[in-house]
Amino acid sequence: MVEKTIMLACAAGMSTSMLVKRMQDAAAASGKDYEIFAKSTSDIDDQLKNHKPDVILLGPQVAYLKGEVQKKTDAAGVPMDVINMMDYGMMKGENVLKTAEALMA
C-alpha cells in the first residue's frame, strides 16, 4: 500500500521525470513506499479533484504560477511549494524528497 503521493508539476511534465526517478530511488533506499510522479501544471486541477496527492511541488521553471496554484491547493487542503532551483538543477532527489516530507508532516 502506498504511504504518500507526491506530485511534481512542471511546464510539460517531462523535465521532472529524471528527478522523479531520483526521488523514487531515495524513497526506496529509506524503505518508504511513495507514489511519485510528474505532470504538467495543466493537470493540477484534475489531480486535485480526482486523485488528491499528499503534496504538490512545482518545478522552478513554473514558479511564477505559485500564487495561482497555492489558491487551488489551499482550497483542497494539499500543501505545495516550489522545488529549490539548485536541488532541481543538480537533480538532488533526496533533498527534494525531504522537502516534500517536511510539507506533508
Disulfide bonds with the S-S distance in Angstrom:
none
